[in-house]
Amino acid sequence: MSTTPVAVTGSAVDRIAELRQEIDACDAEIIELVRRRLAVSAEIGTLRRATGGTRLNLAREQQVLARFREALGDDGAALGMLLLRQGRGRL
């Protein structure tokens, strides 16, 4: 089953450009939120180490992963794991 490419012209081209700008804006917000999350995570890590705690809290990580999985499915859980790894480093 082959499909013939359809040329995108006129108002569709303009709309695609608008939507891509919207995606770019979303990406910028996501990047800023990840940076903020990393800063908060670093502060938590510093406080945990200063009080004799461990770098890792498995129960908390499971809560985070469950929240991402519930909201976004299995790919969401993978995204959550990437965010956790960014904050604490690889195990």
PEJOSUL-V239812 format. One record per residue. N is the residue number from 0. RES is the residue in three letters. OMEGA is omega in degrees with one decimal (999 if undefined). NEAR is the number of other C-alpha atoms within 8 Angstrom. D_LAST is the distance of its C-alpha to the last C-alpha in Angstrom with 1 decimal. Layout:
# PEJOSUL-V239812
[[N | RES | OMEGA | NEAR | D_LAST] [N | RES | OMEGA | NEAR | D_LAST]]
This chain:
# PEJOSUL-V239812
[[0 | MET | 178.7 | 2 | 46.0] [1 | SER | 177.8 | 3 | 45.9] [2 | THR | 177.7 | 4 | 46.1] [3 | THR | 178.6 | 4 | 47.9] [4 | PRO | 178.1 | 4 | 46.1] [5 | VAL | 178.6 | 4 | 47.7] [6 | ALA | 177.1 | 4 | 48.3] [7 | VAL | -175.8 | 6 | 47.1] [8 | THR | 171.3 | 6 | 49.8] [9 | GLY | -174.3 | 6 | 51.3] [10 | SER | 177.7 | 6 | 49.9] [11 | ALA | 178.1 | 8 | 46.9] [12 | VAL | 179.1 | 9 | 45.8] [13 | ASP | -179.0 | 8 | 46.1] [14 | ARG | 177.3 | 8 | 44.2] [15 | ILE | 178.0 | 8 | 41.3] [16 | ALA | 178.2 | 8 | 41.2] [17 | GLU | -179.4 | 8 | 41.2] [18 | LEU | 177.4 | 8 | 38.4] [19 | ARG | 175.2 | 8 | 36.3] [20 | GLN | 177.7 | 8 | 36.9] [21 | GLU | 176.0 | 8 | 35.7] [22 | ILE | 178.5 | 8 | 32.5] [23 | ASP | 178.2 | 8 | 32.1] [24 | ALA | 176.6 | 8 | 32.6] [25 | CYS | 179.3 | 8 | 30.1] [26 | ASP | 179.1 | 8 | 27.5] [27 | ALA | 177.7 | 8 | 28.4] [28 | GLU | 179.2 | 8 | 27.9] [29 | ILE | 179.5 | 8 | 24.6] [30 | ILE | 179.0 | 8 | 23.4] [31 | GLU | 178.5 | 8 | 24.8] [32 | LEU | 177.6 | 8 | 23.2] [33 | VAL | 177.2 | 9 | 19.7] [34 | ARG | 178.3 | 8 | 20.5] [35 | ARG | 178.9 | 8 | 21.8] [36 | ARG | 179.1 | 9 | 18.8] [37 | LEU | 179.6 | 10 | 16.5] [38 | ALA | 178.9 | 8 | 19.1] [39 | VAL | 179.2 | 8 | 19.2] [40 | SER | 178.6 | 10 | 15.5] [41 | ALA | 178.9 | 10 | 15.6] [42 | GLU | 176.7 | 8 | 18.6] [43 | ILE | 178.9 | 8 | 17.1] [44 | GLY | 178.6 | 10 | 14.2] [45 | THR | 179.5 | 8 | 17.1] [46 | LEU | 179.2 | 8 | 19.2] [47 | ARG | 179.9 | 11 | 16.7] [48 | ARG | -179.2 | 10 | 16.1] [49 | ALA | -179.1 | 7 | 19.9] [50 | THR | 176.4 | 6 | 20.8] [51 | GLY | 179.5 | 6 | 18.7] [52 | GLY | 178.1 | 7 | 16.1] [53 | THR | 180.0 | 7 | 12.4] [54 | ARG | -172.1 | 8 | 10.0] [55 | LEU | 174.6 | 5 | 9.0] [56 | ASN | -173.6 | 7 | 12.0] [57 | LEU | 180.0 | 6 | 11.6] [58 | ALA | 178.9 | 6 | 15.3] [59 | ARG | 179.7 | 7 | 15.3] [60 | GLU | 178.2 | 9 | 12.6] [61 | GLN | 176.7 | 8 | 14.8] [62 | GLN | -179.6 | 8 | 17.8] [63 | VAL | -178.7 | 9 | 16.7] [64 | LEU | 178.8 | 11 | 15.9] [65 | ALA | 179.3 | 9 | 19.3] [66 | ARG | 179.1 | 9 | 21.1] [67 | PHE | 179.6 | 13 | 20.0] [68 | ARG | -179.5 | 12 | 20.8] [69 | GLU | -176.9 | 8 | 24.1] [70 | ALA | -169.0 | 7 | 25.1] [71 | LEU | -180.0 | 9 | 24.1] [72 | GLY | -176.8 | 9 | 23.5] [73 | ASP | 177.0 | 7 | 20.8] [74 | ASP | 175.9 | 8 | 20.4] [75 | GLY | 177.4 | 12 | 20.0] [76 | ALA | 177.1 | 14 | 17.1] [77 | ALA | 176.8 | 8 | 15.5] [78 | LEU | 177.3 | 9 | 16.5] [79 | GLY | 179.2 | 11 | 15.1] [80 | MET | 177.0 | 9 | 11.6] [81 | LEU | 178.8 | 8 | 12.1] [82 | LEU | 177.8 | 9 | 13.3] [83 | LEU | -179.9 | 10 | 10.6] [84 | ARG | 177.6 | 9 | 8.1] [85 | GLN | -176.3 | 9 | 11.0] [86 | GLY | -174.1 | 10 | 11.4] [87 | ARG | -176.3 | 11 | 8.2] [88 | GLY | 179.3 | 7 | 6.5] [89 | ARG | 177.3 | 5 | 3.8] [90 | LEU | 999 | 2 | 0.0]]
